[in-house]
Amino acid sequence: MRKRSLEKFAIVLTGVICLAVIFNKNDYEENETFTSDDTYKILRRQPDVPEPLTHQPLYSDCERNESASEVDGFFTLPNNIQDFLYYRHCRSFPMLLDVPDKCGGPQNSADVFLLLVIKSSPINYDRREVLRKTWAEERVYHGVHVRRIFIVGTSETGFQKTKFNKLLKIENKEHKDILQWDFNDSFFNLTLKQILFLEWMERRCPHARFLLNGDDDIFANTYNMVEFLQGQKDNDGDKHLFVGHLIQNVGPIRHPASKYYIPVQVQESESYPPYCGGGGFLLSGFTARTIYNMSHFITLLPIDDVYMGMCLIKACLKPVSHFAIRTAGLNMPSETIDQYDPCYYREIILVHRFQAHQIFVMWNEIQNPYLHCGIKSPLSL
């Protein structure tokens, strides 16, 4: 316990020193691998999504912050952003479903080499079922344990909410792999979902070596993940690691029609720190604990992957790029090529935006021992 307290103190102290350095820099450092201008352009083109019928139901004892409406231009903002500002300070919610022994108890959690943390929504039953049968199946590979957990909130109200909660309860009884909290499961609450999971990890699974943090619509190769992580020199999860599709030299999207719209009332700064696309990234247990410790000092931002970057930079840590993590998808060398040719996916770690049936088919195809792949043109970034 004393060691963990000293670790937290050291991280906070490091963050304070780092901030002093950061405030004296005008720009973020250049990407050491590749820039992400194309990814940013893709994000800018994302259309608006329908707002939830209800915004932040059942906030437990957390009161709405009425002073949030005193910000200039508040009542010109979309309802979902107004709602986010009213409840931005709320971080504690009732837990509806738990799996306290997922990691064998806190004292045995170091036996979990890779914890697959998958962001899902109550309605996505088909995705969860496919993942359980494919890349997210719990297994032992190369002598290490891989475990799975889905993190969800609640959807709808009244009878519909009750039905979805019953569905999740039945799933969890059978698979013991769902963490659920009583908050509205929406795009603007993804950061909240991340923080609640990290709090759970601190209590239930504090010594897990490595984590995949990803969406339930990614296709991933768990075997490649394990091999990559086992290849980390002198890092068994006790040192910094945060790898994904690196995005940097970008800032908030100010276009109200975008799904990623962030007005100045939410963030005044015109720049984001370097971060990895939230579709999926790998991190060490050390880095996960560091992010959680830093989150206590950083106001919530609704874009969860950017928020992870904020926590990293506060601790003087950096995300890095990995060629095989493609949260913006694959760019094929020719339009005449089948974009779902398994030979292009056999060597990747993860790719974002797959439908459930595509995940099922692709997983089985890349496991085919008779799959023959000739020399392929390199995939573009």
GIWOGI-V273586 format. One record per residue. N is the residue number from 0. RES is the residue in three letters. SS is DSSP state (A for helix, B for strand, O for the rest). Layout:
# GIWOGI-V273586
N,RES,SS ; N,RES,SS
This chain:
# GIWOGI-V273586
0,MET,O ; 1,ARG,A ; 2,LYS,A ; 3,ARG,A ; 4,SER,A ; 5,LEU,A ; 6,GLU,A ; 7,LYS,A ; 8,PHE,A ; 9,ALA,A ; 10,ILE,A ; 11,VAL,A ; 12,LEU,A ; 13,THR,A ; 14,GLY,A ; 15,VAL,A ; 16,ILE,A ; 17,CYS,A ; 18,LEU,A ; 19,ALA,A ; 20,VAL,A ; 21,ILE,A ; 22,PHE,O ; 23,ASN,O ; 24,LYS,O ; 25,ASN,O ; 26,ASP,O ; 27,TYR,O ; 28,GLU,O ; 29,GLU,O ; 30,ASN,O ; 31,GLU,O ; 32,THR,O ; 33,PHE,O ; 34,THR,O ; 35,SER,O ; 36,ASP,A ; 37,ASP,A ; 38,THR,A ; 39,TYR,A ; 40,LYS,A ; 41,ILE,A ; 42,LEU,A ; 43,ARG,A ; 44,ARG,O ; 45,GLN,O ; 46,PRO,O ; 47,ASP,O ; 48,VAL,O ; 49,PRO,O ; 50,GLU,O ; 51,PRO,O ; 52,LEU,O ; 53,THR,O ; 54,HIS,O ; 55,GLN,O ; 56,PRO,O ; 57,LEU,O ; 58,TYR,O ; 59,SER,O ; 60,ASP,O ; 61,CYS,O ; 62,GLU,O ; 63,ARG,O ; 64,ASN,O ; 65,GLU,A ; 66,SER,A ; 67,ALA,A ; 68,SER,A ; 69,GLU,A ; 70,VAL,O ; 71,ASP,O ; 72,GLY,O ; 73,PHE,A ; 74,PHE,A ; 75,THR,A ; 76,LEU,O ; 77,PRO,O ; 78,ASN,A ; 79,ASN,A ; 80,ILE,A ; 81,GLN,A ; 82,ASP,A ; 83,PHE,A ; 84,LEU,A ; 85,TYR,A ; 86,TYR,O ; 87,ARG,O ; 88,HIS,O ; 89,CYS,O ; 90,ARG,O ; 91,SER,O ; 92,PHE,O ; 93,PRO,O ; 94,MET,B ; 95,LEU,B ; 96,LEU,B ; 97,ASP,O ; 98,VAL,O ; 99,PRO,O ; 100,ASP,O ; 101,LYS,O ; 102,CYS,O ; 103,GLY,O ; 104,GLY,O ; 105,PRO,A ; 106,GLN,A ; 107,ASN,A ; 108,SER,A ; 109,ALA,A ; 110,ASP,A ; 111,VAL,B ; 112,PHE,B ; 113,LEU,B ; 114,LEU,B ; 115,LEU,B ; 116,VAL,B ; 117,ILE,B ; 118,LYS,B ; 119,SER,O ; 120,SER,O ; 121,PRO,O ; 122,ILE,O ; 123,ASN,O ; 124,TYR,A ; 125,ASP,A ; 126,ARG,A ; 127,ARG,A ; 128,GLU,A ; 129,VAL,A ; 130,LEU,A ; 131,ARG,A ; 132,LYS,A ; 133,THR,O ; 134,TRP,O ; 135,ALA,O ; 136,GLU,O ; 137,GLU,O ; 138,ARG,B ; 139,VAL,B ; 140,TYR,B ; 141,HIS,O ; 142,GLY,O ; 143,VAL,B ; 144,HIS,B ; 145,VAL,B ; 146,ARG,B ; 147,ARG,B ; 148,ILE,B ; 149,PHE,B ; 150,ILE,B ; 151,VAL,B ; 152,GLY,B ; 153,THR,B ; 154,SER,O ; 155,GLU,O ; 156,THR,O ; 157,GLY,A ; 158,PHE,A ; 159,GLN,A ; 160,LYS,A ; 161,THR,A ; 162,LYS,A ; 163,PHE,A ; 164,ASN,A ; 165,LYS,A ; 166,LEU,A ; 167,LEU,A ; 168,LYS,A ; 169,ILE,A ; 170,GLU,A ; 171,ASN,A ; 172,LYS,A ; 173,GLU,A ; 174,HIS,A ; 175,LYS,O ; 176,ASP,O ; 177,ILE,B ; 178,LEU,B ; 179,GLN,B ; 180,TRP,B ; 181,ASP,B ; 182,PHE,B ; 183,ASN,B ; 184,ASP,O ; 185,SER,O ; 186,PHE,A ; 187,PHE,A ; 188,ASN,A ; 189,LEU,A ; 190,THR,A ; 191,LEU,A ; 192,LYS,A ; 193,GLN,A ; 194,ILE,A ; 195,LEU,A ; 196,PHE,A ; 197,LEU,A ; 198,GLU,A ; 199,TRP,A ; 200,MET,A ; 201,GLU,A ; 202,ARG,A ; 203,ARG,A ; 204,CYS,O ; 205,PRO,O ; 206,HIS,O ; 207,ALA,O ; 208,ARG,O ; 209,PHE,B ; 210,LEU,B ; 211,LEU,B ; 212,ASN,B ; 213,GLY,B ; 214,ASP,B ; 215,ASP,O ; 216,ASP,O ; 217,ILE,B ; 218,PHE,B ; 219,ALA,B ; 220,ASN,O ; 221,THR,A ; 222,TYR,A ; 223,ASN,A ; 224,MET,A ; 225,VAL,A ; 226,GLU,A ; 227,PHE,A ; 228,LEU,A ; 229,GLN,A ; 230,GLY,O ; 231,GLN,O ; 232,LYS,O ; 233,ASP,O ; 234,ASN,O ; 235,ASP,O ; 236,GLY,O ; 237,ASP,O ; 238,LYS,O ; 239,HIS,O ; 240,LEU,O ; 241,PHE,B ; 242,VAL,B ; 243,GLY,B ; 244,HIS,O ; 245,LEU,B ; 246,ILE,B ; 247,GLN,O ; 248,ASN,O ; 249,VAL,O ; 250,GLY,O ; 251,PRO,O ; 252,ILE,B ; 253,ARG,O ; 254,HIS,O ; 255,PRO,O ; 256,ALA,O ; 257,SER,O ; 258,LYS,O ; 259,TYR,O ; 260,TYR,B ; 261,ILE,O ; 262,PRO,O ; 263,VAL,O ; 264,GLN,O ; 265,VAL,O ; 266,GLN,O ; 267,GLU,O ; 268,SER,O ; 269,GLU,O ; 270,SER,O ; 271,TYR,O ; 272,PRO,O ; 273,PRO,O ; 274,TYR,B ; 275,CYS,B ; 276,GLY,O ; 277,GLY,O ; 278,GLY,O ; 279,GLY,B ; 280,PHE,B ; 281,LEU,B ; 282,LEU,B ; 283,SER,B ; 284,GLY,A ; 285,PHE,A ; 286,THR,A ; 287,ALA,A ; 288,ARG,A ; 289,THR,A ; 290,ILE,A ; 291,TYR,A ; 292,ASN,A ; 293,MET,A ; 294,SER,A ; 295,HIS,O ; 296,PHE,O ; 297,ILE,O ; 298,THR,O ; 299,LEU,O ; 300,LEU,O ; 301,PRO,O ; 302,ILE,O ; 303,ASP,A ; 304,ASP,A ; 305,VAL,A ; 306,TYR,A ; 307,MET,A ; 308,GLY,A ; 309,MET,A ; 310,CYS,A ; 311,LEU,A ; 312,ILE,A ; 313,LYS,A ; 314,ALA,O ; 315,CYS,O ; 316,LEU,O ; 317,LYS,O ; 318,PRO,O ; 319,VAL,B ; 320,SER,B ; 321,HIS,O ; 322,PHE,O ; 323,ALA,O ; 324,ILE,B ; 325,ARG,B ; 326,THR,O ; 327,ALA,O ; 328,GLY,O ; 329,LEU,O ; 330,ASN,B ; 331,MET,O ; 332,PRO,O ; 333,SER,O ; 334,GLU,O ; 335,THR,O ; 336,ILE,O ; 337,ASP,O ; 338,GLN,O ; 339,TYR,O ; 340,ASP,O ; 341,PRO,A ; 342,CYS,A ; 343,TYR,A ; 344,TYR,O ; 345,ARG,O ; 346,GLU,O ; 347,ILE,O ; 348,ILE,O ; 349,LEU,B ; 350,VAL,B ; 351,HIS,B ; 352,ARG,O ; 353,PHE,O ; 354,GLN,O ; 355,ALA,A ; 356,HIS,A ; 357,GLN,A ; 358,ILE,A ; 359,PHE,A ; 360,VAL,A ; 361,MET,A ; 362,TRP,A ; 363,ASN,A ; 364,GLU,A ; 365,ILE,A ; 366,GLN,O ; 367,ASN,O ; 368,PRO,O ; 369,TYR,O ; 370,LEU,O ; 371,HIS,O ; 372,CYS,O ; 373,GLY,O ; 374,ILE,O ; 375,LYS,O ; 376,SER,O ; 377,PRO,O ; 378,LEU,O ; 379,SER,B ; 380,LEU,O
